[in-house]
Amino acid sequence: MEKVKPLPDDDLPVVDAHHHLWDLSGKLKYPWLFSTEHGYLGDYTRLARDYLPDEFRRDSALHNVIGTVHIEAECERNPSAQIGETAWLTEIAARYGMPNAIVGHAWIDTPDAEEVLAAQKKFPLMRGIRTKPVTAAAPDQSVAGQPRSIRDPKWRAGLDLLRKYDLSWDLRVPWWHLEEVSDVVAEHPNLRIVLNHTGYPLHRTPEALAGWRRGMEKLAAQHNVHCKISGLTVRGAAWTLEANAPIIRDTIAIFGVDRCMFASNFPVDGVKASWDHIFCCFKRAVADFTLAERKKLFAENAIAFYRMTLT
C-alpha cells in the first residue's frame, strides 16, 4: 500500500461523520456480516468480529478525533432490533463518551413506522434515520415498480414522517440512482438530507464517472442535501490517494465546502485501508484549502448537520 505522510496540522479537529460499532456476543444480530450481500467490498469476512470504542480509538489514535456519528449498522430489520440498537448505543456512549450522535434505522412505509420513529426520537443522541430504498444491483438493471423502490409512492410519502419528528435522512444509493433520487429529494425541500458514501462511485470508467457527476450535480442542486465523503472503495483495487483525490475534489466542487464532511465508514472500509491511511489521504487531498475550509470539512459541518454538543 502507498505510504501517505501526515501533514503538519494533523492535530486538526476531526469528527468522524460515519462509523459503526457492533458486539456480536450481544442480543443484536447482523446477518450481512455472514453473507455476500456487500460483495463490492470483496472479501469482508474479517469484519465478522466485535468492533467497539476501544478498537475505534486505537484505529484513529494518530488523529485528533473530537467526536463521532454512529450510523445504524444493518442489524436485524425489525422494530425491536432497530430500537434495541439505539438503546445499546446510548449505553455505549454513557460508558465510553462516544458516539456523540446516533443515526438509527426505521422503515418509513410500514404500518408501525410512526410508532418506531417516535420511540427512536426519545433517545437523547438520536439525530436522524438511515432508511434505504430498494436499488438495482448494477447500472443496467432495474427495480422499477418494486415496493420500497425510489418510485414507490408509499415509500416516498413516508419521508414526511422524518420531517415530522425532526429527524434528518441519511440517504444511501449507488451512483446510477442519483438522478432518480434527486426527484424524491425535490419533493421534500425542508428535510435535512445527507448523501452517504460520496454517491458510491464504484466504477471508475470515464462513462461511469460522467454518470456519477451528472447525478451528483443534479442532487447538489437541492440545497438541503449534504454529502459524506466516504465509502471510496472499488472492488479489486486498493484505496489510494491517486485514485480517490479527484473524486474528493470533484465532490467538494459540486456540493461546496459548506455541505461536505469526511467520514471513515469504519470498520467496513477497513477491508481496504487503515483509518489513518484514509484520513491522511483526505487531508492530503485538500491540503491547499484554507484552514477555515478544512475545519468545516473535517469537523464543523458534521457538528452543525447532526446538531452535536461536544464537551
JOFEN-V785420 format. One record per residue. N is the residue number from 0. NEAR is the number of other ideal C-beta (glycine too) atoms within 8 Angstrom. Layout:
# JOFEN-V785420
n:near
N:NEAR
N:NEAR
This chain:
# JOFEN-V785420
n:near
0:7
1:7
2:4
3:9
4:5
5:7
6:9
7:3
8:7
9:11
10:5
11:12
12:9
13:13
14:17
15:14
16:12
17:12
18:15
19:11
20:13
21:11
22:9
23:9
24:4
25:6
26:4
27:12
28:7
29:12
30:7
31:8
32:10
33:6
34:6
35:4
36:5
37:8
38:7
39:7
40:11
41:8
42:6
43:10
44:5
45:8
46:11
47:7
48:6
49:8
50:11
51:9
52:9
53:7
54:10
55:16
56:10
57:7
58:12
59:15
60:6
61:6
62:11
63:8
64:10
65:8
66:15
67:12
68:19
69:13
70:11
71:11
72:10
73:7
74:14
75:8
76:8
77:6
78:10
79:6
80:12
81:16
82:12
83:11
84:14
85:13
86:9
87:11
88:13
89:12
90:8
91:13
92:13
93:6
94:6
95:8
96:5
97:11
98:14
99:13
100:13
101:14
102:14
103:15
104:12
105:12
106:11
107:13
108:11
109:7
110:3
111:7
112:13
113:8
114:8
115:14
116:16
117:9
118:9
119:16
120:10
121:6
122:11
123:4
124:11
125:12
126:12
127:14
128:15
129:14
130:10
131:7
132:12
133:9
134:11
135:10
136:4
137:6
138:9
139:3
140:7
141:4
142:9
143:6
144:5
145:8
146:8
147:9
148:13
149:13
150:8
151:12
152:6
153:8
154:14
155:11
156:8
157:12
158:14
159:8
160:11
161:14
162:11
163:8
164:10
165:5
166:13
167:14
168:14
169:11
170:12
171:9
172:13
173:9
174:16
175:9
176:13
177:15
178:10
179:9
180:13
181:13
182:8
183:11
184:14
185:8
186:8
187:12
188:7
189:5
190:12
191:9
192:13
193:15
194:13
195:12
196:12
197:14
198:15
199:10
200:12
201:10
202:9
203:7
204:6
205:5
206:6
207:13
208:11
209:8
210:11
211:12
212:10
213:10
214:15
215:16
216:9
217:10
218:15
219:12
220:7
221:11
222:4
223:10
224:14
225:13
226:15
227:16
228:14
229:14
230:10
231:14
232:11
233:9
234:9
235:4
236:7
237:8
238:14
239:10
240:10
241:6
242:13
243:12
244:11
245:7
246:11
247:14
248:10
249:10
250:14
251:13
252:7
253:10
254:12
255:9
256:9
257:6
258:10
259:15
260:15
261:13
262:13
263:12
264:11
265:14
266:11
267:11
268:15
269:12
270:11
271:8
272:10
273:7
274:12
275:10
276:11
277:12
278:13
279:13
280:15
281:12
282:14
283:11
284:11
285:13
286:7
287:3
288:8
289:5
290:6
291:6
292:10
293:13
294:11
295:11
296:14
297:14
298:13
299:8
300:13
301:14
302:12
303:7
304:12
305:13
306:8
307:12
308:5
309:8
310:2
